[in-house]
């Protein structure tokens, strides 16, 4: 019997829909208007290179960018970029239509709810707080805390340990087949895959390995299976 339900955050509870790209471009445009001597395209290419090099969870991309352009960090341009980025990003944060009602339904049914997410702890909590969801969750476990990222089973085991539940009583819901679904199943959990369409490689893997899981196209469908 399932007692604990764990969720991914990005593109599971809310729709990212390229908001990060829009926010980054808005930040760069503001920095260019304030004196960054690059074209929009060149600035975005440089930022993408830095993100690829440092990783998406690194929190000083703009610091590195200004140092590479000027030879040293430019605090004013960094501040302008950061403020613009955060203002645009959080203005675009939108829950999927049925996220709130689904969480309310699960709570009413007596399930304990948790989050398992790759990323920095403070950033993941910031999303949950801004989306008005933090009070639904009994536990939030991030890769920063666990020291490993999904699909490593250690992060799932830490989440279940904090929740005080066993794998056979736990289910993971997420939009990443490799990170959320395969990771959870390898940890002994059940899984619900949130996707609009299965990739051919995923179909072949499911058939070959006989994975047992639910597949839904809308988070609201969780109410029909739980």
Buried (B, 14 or more C-beta within 10 A) or exposed (E): EBBBBBBBBBBBBBBBEEBBEBBBBBBBBBBBEBEBEBEEEBBBEBBEEBBEEEEEBEEEBBBBBBBEBEEEBBEEBBEBBBEBBEBBBBEBBEBBEBBBEBBEBBBEEEBBBBBBBBBBBEBBBBBBEEBEBBEBBBBBBBBBBBEBBBBBBBBBBBBBEBBEBEBEBBBBBBBBBEBBBBBBBEBBBBBBBBBEEBEEEBEEBBEEEEBEBBBBEEBBBBBEEB
